[in-house]
Amino acid sequence: MARWSENQCVRQNLALTPENQRLVLGRALNLIRFPLMTVEEFAMGPAQSQILTDREVVQLFLYFTVNPKPHVGFLDIPRCCMTGKEVTLSVCRFQKIESRWGYSGTSDRIRFVVDRRIFVVGFGLYGSIHAPQEFDVNIQLIHTVSGRVLGDNDTSFSCDGTQMTFRVMFMEPIEILPNTNYTASATLRGPDSHYGTRGLAKVSVDTPSEGKITFQFFNGIGNNNGTCVQDGQIPEIVFYGLAPSSSKSNGFTVDIPPFAEE
């Protein structure tokens, strides 16, 4: 931002001042995704550039540090495409797979909370217990308290009759804030499928750059086609964190509740 605006000022024979840098940036300034930076990145760069107004700097620092977050005049939604720097991870909440989970139009839902900021990009779902089949599915990610739908996609996936999971993705990554309750929802249309059992209420995922990220799972409210913490669909949540600084291998550790102990 700063370097480009400096070059534009030189090219247009304008004095190199913060006001002129802001002038040449024009509406593009509001398309810069300052809210997706870490507070350290923002403090060391844009906050000191003098291109932003004092009010904008204060609003952005508040955005980084308080909940609910104030409105800022800058994009806070990640780009639809991944940059290639993200490491996509998944959390699996089941220890065993069984057969015959049916569908009648009711959504399978599970609630979850994480202890770090992440971006959810999709779910892993179980496929047919029979030969290769295709499922139609609507996936949603919902802010549980407000009921606001943060992501929604009508899609389909093909499966091969095995017990593996099959990924269905949102159109763009969805920001998930720490210690906030969300609901993962999948409405499937297709034949009977595999399902997970011996579910875990708490799972920690090792990440390359942020240590462990811990997920806690809770039963959804109402009828969720039978899906709950212990059994059901939506075995995996696919996500990424911030850009990694190393290439450590991925893995996960689990805390096994009493009902799942051998």
N, C-alpha and C positions, 0 to 999 in steps of 0.2 A: 504494500500500500504506500508506504513512505517513499520508497525508491522510485516507484512508477510515477507518483505525483511530482516528485522532484524533477524527473526527466521531462514530464509534460510541461512543467513551468519553464524549463530551459528552452524547450522546443517552441513554446508560444511566446517567448521573450517576456515572461512575467517575473516579477520579483519573487524570490524564494521565501515565501512567508506561509505560516500555517493556513491563513485565510485563502491564499491563492491555491495551495495544495488541496484544500477542501473544495474550492471552486472547480478545479479541473477533474476532481473525482466525481463530482455531480451526484446523480442518483445511484451510481455504483457503490458509493460509501455505505448505503443502507443494505446492500446485498452481501456485505462482508459478514461472515458468521462469527462475530466476536463472542457471542454466548457459548459457542462450542469449544472455546479455548479453556485451558486451565487458568485459574486465577493467577498463577505464577507467570504464565506466558503473557497474559494480558497486562500484568503489572510491569513486566520488563520491556514490553514493546509498545503497543497502541496507547496505553495510559500515559506514556511519557512523550508521545509524538507531537502533542499540542494540536493535532488535527481534530481530535474530538473535543467537544465543548466540556466544560467542567461538569455540567449537568449530566451529559452522556456518560462521563467517566464514573460519576457517583452511581448512576442507575445501573451500570454494568457491574460495579463492585457489589451492589446490593443483590443483583441477579445471582452472582456467584455464591453469596453467603447466607441468604435468608429464604425461608419458605413461608407462605406461598411467594413465588417469584414475581417481581413487578414487571409490568410491560416495558419492553425496550424496543426501540425502533430499528432493530437489526434482526436478520433471520436467525432463528434458533433451531431450525430443522436441518439435519444432515442431508447432504446430497444423496440422490437416489442410488447412485453408483458407489461402489467401494473404491478406494484409492489403490488398493493392493498392499497398503501398509498395515491394515487391520488383520488381526488374527481371529478368525471365526472359531468360537468355542461352542460347546453345548453342555447342558446339565441334564443328566438322566436321573429320574426319580424312582425308578423301579429296579428291583433285584431279580425278578423272575418274570417269565412271559408264559401266558396261558392262551387257550383258544376259545373262540366264539363270543364276540362282543357285537351286539346287534344295534341297528339304527332305525329310528322311526320319526326323524325330524327334530328331535330334542337335542340341544347343544350339549356337548361334553365340556365341562368347565372346571378349572382349578385356580385357586387364588395363590399368589406368591408375593414375597417381599425379598429384596436383596439389600446387602449392606454397603454396596458401592454403586456409583453411577455407571450404567451400562447402556448399550443400544441393542434392543431385540430386533432381529431381522426375520425370524420365522419360528416354526415349530417342527419337531419331528413327530410323525404320526405312525401308528401301526397300520399295516395293510391286510389284505384278504388272507384267510386261512386256506383258500382254494388255489386254483391255478391263477396265472396272471390276470389281473383285473384292473379297472380304472375307477377311481373314486372322484366324485365332485365334492368340493368342500368350501365352506365359508369360514375363514379364520378372522378372529377379532382379538384385539388387545384393549382392555377397558380399565379406566381409572375407577377402582371399585367404589370409593366413597361418593364421587360425583356422578358415576354412571356414564361418564363421557367416553365415547369410543375414540381411542387414539390411533388405531390402525384397523383396516378392514380390507379383506381381499377375497373375491370369489375366484377360485382356481380349481385345478384338478391335479391328480398325481396317479401315476401308474405303479403298480406293485407286482411282485413276482411270486407271491405265495409263501415267501420266507418270513422269518420272525424279525427281520431287520426293520429299522425305522426308515420312513421316507419323508424328505423335507419339503415343506410348503412355506413359501416366503411372502412377506409383505412387500408392497411396492417400494417402500423406503424404510430405512431404519427408524426405530421408535425409541426416543430417550426414556430411560427408566431411572427415576431418582431413588436414592437410598432411603430405606425405612418408610416406604410408601406402598400401600396395598394395591396390587393390580390383579386383574382376572384374565387368564388365557382361555379363549373359547374357540371350539372347533365344531362345526355342524357338518357331519359327513352324510353323504348319500351313496350307498353302495352295499355290497354283501357283508356278511359277518366277517369280523376281523380278529386278529390277535389282540390281546390286551395285557397290560402290566399288572403285577401283583407284588405283595411284600414291599409296598411303597415306603419311601423315606420322607420324614417330615423336615429333614434338614440335610442339605448337601453342600459341600464346599468344593469349588473348582479352582485348581491351580492355574494362574495366568502368567504369561511371560513377563509382564511389566508391572502388575499391581498386586502381586502376592495372591492370597486366596480371596475369592469372592464367594460369599455364603448366601445360599437361597434357602428360604423357609417356605414350606407349602402348607396350605390350609384348605379345608373343604369349602366349596362354593355354597352360596345361599340358594336354597330351593332345589328343584329337580334338575340334575345335571347329567341325565342319562345313565346314572349310576357311578360316574367318575367321582372319585374322592382321593384323599391322600393315599389310602391303602391300595386301591384298585382303579383300573380304567384306562382311558385314552390320554393323549397329550403327554407321552413319556418324556419328551425333550423340549427344552427351550433353547433356541439357537441365538447366539448373541456375540457381541464383541465389546471390548472396553476401549481405552485410549490406545493410540498407536504404540506398539511395543518397542522397547529399547534393546531387547535381546531375543534370541530364538530358542529359548528353553522349550523342551517338549511339554505337551499338554497332558493333564491327567486330572483325576478327581479323587477326593477322599470323602468318606461318608460317616456320619454319626448314626449308628443303628439304634432305633428306639427299641424298648423292651419287647414289643410284639413281634419284631423281626429277628430277634436273637435265636440262635440255634441252641 
